[in-house]
Amino acid sequence: MERIGNEATKFLLFSQKMHYNEEVTQAIERFPHTRIGNKYPDRGFPEEVKYMRMYVVYPDHDYRTAERFLEEAIQPSIPSDHARDGFIAVMPLELADMTIYPEIEDVDSYLSGTYEALSFLKTGTSEDLSEVISDRVISEIGVSELLSTLPFNVIEPNMNEREKELVIDNYDEIKDRFNIDELFDWADVDPEQLGKVLTEMDSGENGARWRELSESIVEKTQEYSKATYG
């Protein structure tokens, strides 16, 4: 099975009337996707949801944010004279965990394809291929080197989308500035100097905010490093 969208942010997309426009539908459906069937809501869920078309979309590359995906991938297809006829709403979709009962080994073999589809929905690839890729990457590259590719925003959840984007776009340069080889190396960085570099990359803006984030990043990395290595 072809591997798609595994690293890319997945999105839940809602269309109210916009999908009646062929160009808009083509813009959405050019990506790997699955449509969520129309269901009449029950038990207090807003009835109007039945008028929307819903998709789970797997972009071909990482747009990172719902705003960027909407602006770059969908909005150009909406004719200006139809912009008020309906709306498109997009939300990032986190599919981190999946549990199943009974265990797949105990399910009749003819259902295995359905299980694989669930795995694909979660990861963008079949489960078997995920395991092969993960094992090969870890054995050939190593955990330490893998950690070096992770930007430090993964340990600082309080960054907003703009801040995350700035860090990701400039992460290679930031690593070079501080001679970083792996994620835990940030524990030895001077937070004041890190704050200055990030402020510089933000066109000299938001210095106090970057200093605050830098202190938190270094402190949390120190805690994680101690918990991992003792």
N, C-alpha and C positions, 0 to 999 in steps of 0.2 A: 504493500500500500504506500502511496506517495506521502511523504512527510510535508505537511503544510502548517504554517502559522504557529509552530510550537513555541517560538520565542516571542511572537508578536502578541500584543494585547488583543484579546477578543472583545467583541462588543455585542450588547443587546440593543437592537434597533427597533424603534416603533415608528410606524408610518400612519398618519391620519390623512387619508385622501391622496397624499403625494404619490403613492404607488400606482395611481391610475394613469400617471404620466409615464409613457413607455421609456423615455430617457432616464428618468429617476429609477425605475425598476431595473433597467440594464446596469446602471451605476452600482446598485446594491448587489445584484445577482451575478456580477462579474467575479465577485469573490466567492471562495468556498463558503457555503452557508447552509443552514437548515431553517425552514419556516416552522414557526410554532402555530399549530392549528387553531382556528377560531373556536373558542369555547365560551359558552354563556356562563358568566360568573354567578357565584352563589355565596350564600352566607355573609352578605354585607359587602362583598367586593364590588367596587363601582361598576355599574352595568355598562357604562360607556366604553369600557375596554373592548367590548365585542366589535366595535367599529374600527379598531386599529389592526393593522397587519404587523406581526412581530417576527423578527429574524434573530438568529444567532449567527454572527458574521466572523469569519476567520480571514483577516487581511493578509495580503501577500507579503507585507513587510510591516515593521512596527511603527505605527503612528503615535504610540505612547499615550496620547490622551484622546478622550472622546471629542474634544473641541477640534483638535487637528484632523482627526478622521472625518468629522462632519464637514469641515471647511475645505479640505483638500480632495476628499474622495466623493462626496455626495453633493455639496452645494453647487458646484459648477454645472451640474446636470439639471438644476431647477430653473426653468424659464422665469425671467424677472416678472413677467406679467401673471405668473401663477404662484408667486411667492406667498401670497396671503390666502391661498385656497385650502391650505392644510398645514401640516407641520411634520418634521422629522425630529425624533428625539433619540439620542444615543447615550448609552451608559457602558462604562467598562464592565466586563464580565469576569469575575474571579471564579475559576473552577479548580480550586485547590485540592479538595478532598472528595473521595467517592467511597461509599460503603455499599455492599450488596449482600443480600441473603436469599437463598443459601449461597455458600461459596461456589465459585464458578466450576470447581472440580466436581461438585455434586449436582450440577445442572445437566440436563440432557444435552448431548453433543450438538443436536440440531439448533440449539439456541446460542451457540458460541458466536455466530455472526452478529447477533443482537448485542451480545456483551462487548464484542470488539467495537461496535458502533458507539457504545457508551464510553469506552476508553478513548475513542477518537474524539468524541465530543469534549472530553476533559482536556486532552493533551494536544490534539491536532495530529496524532499519529497512533498507530496500533500499539497496544501494550507490549507485544513481543519486540517490535522494533525499538520502542523506547528503552527497553532493558538492554538490548544489544548496543544501542548508541551510548547509553550511560556507562555500561561496563567498559566499552572500548575507550571512551573519552577518559575515564578515571584511570584506566590501566596505562594508557599511552601518555597522558599529560600529567596526572598527579593532582591530588587535592590542593596542595599549596599553590600550584600554578593556576588552577581553576579559581581559587579565591582571589588571586591577583586581578582577575577580570571583573570582579564585582565592584561597582561603584559604592562609595561609602553611604550613599543615601539609603541603601537597603537596611542599615541599622539605625537610621534616623527617620522614623515614620512621620515626624511633624513637618517635614518639608512640603510645601505646596507644589502644584504641578509645574509652575514656572521655575522654581528653584531646582526641582529634580531634573528638569530639562537642561538647565544651565550646567549642572554637575555632569550629567551624562554626555552632553556635547563636548565638554572640555576635560573629561576625565583623564585621557591619556596625557595631556599636557600637565594636569595637576599632579599625576603620579610621577612624571619626570621631574617636576620641580622639587618634590620631596623624596625622590629615590625610593619609591614604593615598589616592593616586589610581591607582597600579598596583603590581603585585607587587614590583617592584624598589625601590620606595620604602622597603621595610623595611630596606634596607641603611643608611639614614640614621637609624634609630631607636636610641635609647639602650636597650640590652638590659636594663639594670637597671630602667628605668621600665616596659618591656614586661613584665618578670617580675612587677613589683608589680601591674600591671593584671590580668594573668592569675590571679595569686594571689587578688586581690580577687574576681574572677568565680568562683573556685573556693571561695567562702565562707571565704577566708582560710587555706585548707589548702594543703599541698604547696608551700610557698614556695621551698624549695631546688630542687625538681624543676622548677618553672616558670622559675626563674632560669637553670638549666642549659639548658633548652630554648630560652629566649629568646636566650642567647648563641650557641647553635648556629644558630638561625634567622637572626639578623643576619649572622653570619659566612658562612654558606652563601649568603645573598642577595648579599652583597658579592662573593663569588667568582663567582657566576653573572652578576651585573651587569657585572663587569669582563670576563668572557669574552664577553659579548654585545655590550657597547658599547665595550670597550677602555679 
